[in-house]
């Protein structure tokens, strides 16, 4: 569940955040580029999803969020990702991914 919380925080996909070095000087990676995080997210979906169809929908909505498609790709969503709390951000921009938004909130 920790991986899911990390992966659904829009701040961790911000270009400026990703360009800043992590503690110890290591380069940062977006959550979807970290194998351990991706595996944790999929395990969480297995626990949360009631059936295979719901898990498929969650994966599709996650891909849309991570790919910054639709509302997720607007300039406002990108700006607000670093200024709003994750709950406020998902409440504002999560309408295109209602099941994922409910989990994020």
C-alpha positions, 0 to 999 in steps of 0.5 A: 500500500505504501508503493500505491500511495507513492505512485499516486502522488502527482508531485513525484512525476513533476519534471523539476522534482525528477531533475533534482538529485535524491538524497545521496546524489542518486538521480530520481526516477518517477514511480512508474520507472521503479520496478519495486514500486510497480510490483507493489502497486500491482499487488495492491490492485490485486487486494483492492480490486474485487475482480479481474475487470476492476483490476484491469480498469485500475491498471488502465486508469493508472496508465492514463495518470502516469502518461499524463493523458486527458485532464492529467496532461493539462498545464493546470494539472501539472502546476497544481501537482506541486502546489496542491495536496494530493487529495485536493489534486485528485479531487480536482483532476481525477474525474477521468479515472474515478475508480483510481481517484477514489483509491487515491483520495 
